[in-house]
Amino acid sequence: MARVSVEIEDHIARVTLTRGDKMNALDSQMIEEIIAAGESLMDSKARVVVLSGEGKAFCAGLDLMSFAQMGLQNPEEWLMSRSHGDANQVQQVAMVWRRLPMPVIAAINGVAFGGGLQLALGADIRIAAPDARFSVMEMKWGIVPDMGGMVLLPQLLRSDVLRRLTYTAEKVSAPQALDWGLVTELAEDPVARAHELATVIAGQSPAAIRAAKALIETAETSTDSAEVLLEESRVQVGLIGKPEQMEVVAAQMQKRAPKFD
């Protein structure tokens, strides 16, 4: 059975985890299909992605059978190989979404625990149901977050909050997650709200949106302000006066929606 579905309509890619009977828990097939789904969108014409899980959970993390399989593998061979650029396979589960050129919105219902939380962290924006719960759960099993969490979590959380969540593996409510910055907003129907926001993004200049995502990544990861300032200018030069930007200006002047190829 397929673990992930991908549908593109009106320039919005809807990626759904389809192992709802197992709370979309991660097994080896799910891991492979999540990565494949993300990579399939790299060169697509989708302008925005909505990532969600079917059933009663976004993703409950690694399933118990996968924990058993971990004990049968050589951890150094499994984890130290860089199979996806600077990442290993399990890290790519989250990082592939951050590396997509278009924005990704995660719609979170139920739980996002462990690897499921790290998957959600790969998105640009996280919209959660008011009763959703979150956990950096790895310490429960005597391990540390290793699916890109230590790249992504420090961009969102204060150091003391990050340490508390990592050390305790406690479960956090959606309102608390919102207060700490782990999620962007709450919505009774996170998938519907994600599509509403995706529709707004899909209506913007595709070139400007992709440029903005790349520029934000530079700004968040660079420690050199001169590099960021130069990149701002370089990106803007690539947009100003180009056909898409001129269409945006014309549409504003004519009080209509812009049209892009």
N, C-alpha and C positions, 0 to 999 in steps of 0.2 A: 504494500500500500504506500502511495506517495505520502510524504510527510509535509510537503510545502507546495502551495499553489501560487502561481503568478498570473495576474490578469492585468492588461493595460487598456484603459478606456479614457478618452478625453485627456490624454497626456498624463494620467495618474496611474501609476503602477500599484496594484493592490497585492501585497505579499502576505499570505496567510499560513500560519503553522496549522497543520491539519491532523495533528495527533491528539485531538481533543479528549479522547477516552483515557489518555494517560496524562492529562493536564499539560500536554505539549512538552513533556519531559524530553531531555536531550539524550538520544542514543547515537551510535555511530552513523546510522543512516540519516537521522535528522541533522546531525552536524554537517554531513556532506551535502545534503540538499539545501540547507540554509546558505552555505557558502556558494553553491552553484546558482541559487536564485539571485543572490546579490551580484555575483560576477556576470550573470546573464543580462543585467541591467546597465552594465558599465557603458556600453556603446549603443544603448537604446535611445529612443526619442522621448522617453518618459521625462517629464519635467519635475516630478515629485513622487515620492514613494510613501505609501501607508503600510506599516508593518503591524500585524495583529495576530492573535491566536484564537482559534475557534474554541467553542465550549466555555468552560467555567474558569479558565486560566490563560494568561498570556504565555507563561512558561515557568514550570516548577523547578527548572534546573536539571542537572544531570540525574538520569534515572538510576535506580539501585543496581540494576544489572550492569550498567556501565561502570559503577564503582567497583563491582566484582571483577570486571575485565581489566580495570586499572592495575589490580594486584598481580595480574599475569603478564604485564608488559614491563620492559625495561624503561623506567621513567626518563632516563637520560636520552635514550634513542627516540622515545616518543615525543618528548617536550623540547629538547634542545635543537632539533633540526629546524631550520628556517625554510619551511615549504612554501610560504607565501610572502616573498620579499623579506621584510624584517620580522615576520610573524610565523608562528607555527600554526598547525591546522586549527586547534581549538581557539587560539587568539583571533584567527581570521573570522570566526563566527560573529564577533562583535565588530572587528575593525573593517570588514568589507563594507559595512553600511556607512561608516565614517569616511571611507575612501571613495564612495560613489560621488560622481560629480554633481548630482542633484540632491536637494534636501530630502531627508527621511524623517517621517513622523511615526513614532511608536504609539499605538493605542493599547493601553494596558488595562485589562480587567483581571479580577481574581488575584493571582499572585505573580510576582516576578522575583524569584528566589535564585541565589547563586548565579549559575551560568545564564539563567533567564534574565536576571537583572543586568548582567554585563551585556547581553544581547541588546536590551533596551537602551543601554548607555551609548551604543553605537549610533543611535538616531540623533538627529539634530534637535528634535523636540519630542517630549514625552507627555502624553495626555492620559491621565489615569481616572478610573472610576473612583468615586468617593470611598468605596469599601475595599479598594485594592490594598494589597500588602506587599512589602518589599523586605528583602534581607540580603546582606552580604553574608551568605550562609556557609562559606567554606570552612570557617573555624569549627563548625559543628562536626566536621569530618576530619579535623586535624590537619587541614591544608590551608593554603592562602589563595586569594583571588588570582587567577592566572589566565583569564580569557580577555585580556585587555583592560581589566578593571583598574589597574594601577596606572594606566595612561589616562583613562577617562574620568575616574572618580575625583582625582585631585583638581580637575577643571571645574567641578561642580560644588564640592563640599569644603568647608573649613577643615583644617587639619585635625582638630579635636573631634569633630563629628565623624570624619573618615576613620580615625583610629577607634573610636567607640564602636562603630558599626562593624569594623573588621575584627576587633578583639572579642566582641560579645556574640556575634551572629544573631542578634536580636531581630525580631520582626517589627517592622515599622508601619504605621498606618499611613494612608494616602495623605491626610492633612499634615502629618508630621513630615512626610517626605517633601511635600510642597513647601513647607516652612523652611526646611533645610536646603532646598534647591535641587533635590534629586529628581523632581518632576516639574514640568512647566506649568500645568494647570490641571484642574479637576473638571470632569464632565460626567453627567449621568450616563450618557452614551458616548464613550470615548471614540469608538469607530466613526460614528456619525460626525462628531466634532472634528476628528482628524481629517475626514473627507471635506468638511466645510473649509477648514484651513488650507487643505491641499488645493482646493479649487481656487482659492485666492492666490496662492503661490503659482499655480499653473497658468494663471492669467498674466503674470509678470513677464518681462523680457527673459527668455531662457538663458541668453548669454550673460545678462547681468546677474541673474540668480546664481548661476554656476560660478561666475567670477567672485561673487560675494562669499559663497561657501569656501572657495579656495583661499580667499583673502582672510577670512575669519580664522581658518586653520593656521595660516602663517602667523597671524596676530596672537593666537593663543599659545603657540609652541615656540616662537622666537623670543630670545632674551635680548635681542639687539633692536632697539627702537629705530635706528637708522635703516635697518633692513625692512622693517614694517612700513616706514614712511616711503621708502623707495618703491616697495611693492604696491602700496596704495596708488602711487602715481602711475606705475607701469600698467596696472589693471585698468585704471581710468582712461588712459590713452587708448587702450584696446576697445573701449566702449563708445567714447564720445564721437559723434558724427558718423557712426556706423549705421547700417540700415535698420537694425532693431531699435537702436536708441532714437533714431529719427522718427520711426513709426510710433514710439511711445510719446514723443513730443507732439506729433501730429494728432494722435488720438486724444491727448489731453486738451489740445486747442479746439478740437472738433467735438469734444464731450461724448466720446464713444469708446468702446473697448478696443484695445490694440489688437492687430492681427499679425500673427507670426507664421512663418513657413514651418 
